[in-house]
Amino acid sequence: MNKNAGLKMKMPEKRFSLHLKKELSIGNIPYFYGMLIMLSVNVLVITLLIIFLKKLPPQVPLFYGLPRGEVQLAPPISLVYPLVLSSLFLVINSVFATLSKSPFSKKVFVVGGIFISILALITVIRIITITVSV
């Protein structure tokens, strides 16, 4: 009986690293340009918020889930939080999409991140338009 019969063949080091590099490439992420556009838009809106911070009122209604009144209000710099969190969520989801094997789950991760970024962007723009027009 051959004592090596139960052992699996090892993939050579060079082939393994090439396979891993191919699997973790940016081209492996579906809707990559859509994700890149949303990240760029988030960075642009964050930059514009910081530039025009003086034109916003001293307090903006950010926390709509809390009871009405003083608790809902936050300083205008806090409008950056939803955009930063959605960008972070988008990046984390793209990492999960890169590591995922299923093409469907890759698309779900990326489209979910893009959708969250769009919703955060809409929320911040709505808050700004409501507070500036009042």
TAVEN-V301721 format. One record per backbone hydrogen bond with DSSP energy under -1.0 kcal/mol. CO is the residue of the C=O (numbers start at 1). NH is the residue of the N-H. Records with the same first field share a line. If there is no record, write none. Layout:
CO = NH ; NH
This chain:
2 = 5
12 = 16
13 = 17
14 = 18
15 = 19
16 = 20
17 = 21
18 = 22
19 = 23
20 = 24
25 = 28
26 = 29
31 = 35
32 = 36
33 = 37
34 = 38
35 = 39
36 = 40
37 = 41
38 = 42
39 = 43
40 = 44
41 = 45
42 = 46
43 = 47
44 = 48
45 = 49
46 = 50
47 = 51
48 = 52
60 = 62 ; 74
62 = 64
63 = 66
69 = 72
72 = 62 ; 63
74 = 60
75 = 78
76 = 79
77 = 80
78 = 81
80 = 84
81 = 85
82 = 86
83 = 87
84 = 88
85 = 89
86 = 90
87 = 91
88 = 92
89 = 93
90 = 94
91 = 95
92 = 96
93 = 97
94 = 98
95 = 99
96 = 100
102 = 106
103 = 107
104 = 108
105 = 109
106 = 110
107 = 111
108 = 112
109 = 113
110 = 114
111 = 115
112 = 116
113 = 117
114 = 118
115 = 119
116 = 120
117 = 121
118 = 122
119 = 123
120 = 124
121 = 125
122 = 126
123 = 127
124 = 128
125 = 129
126 = 130
127 = 131
128 = 132
129 = 133
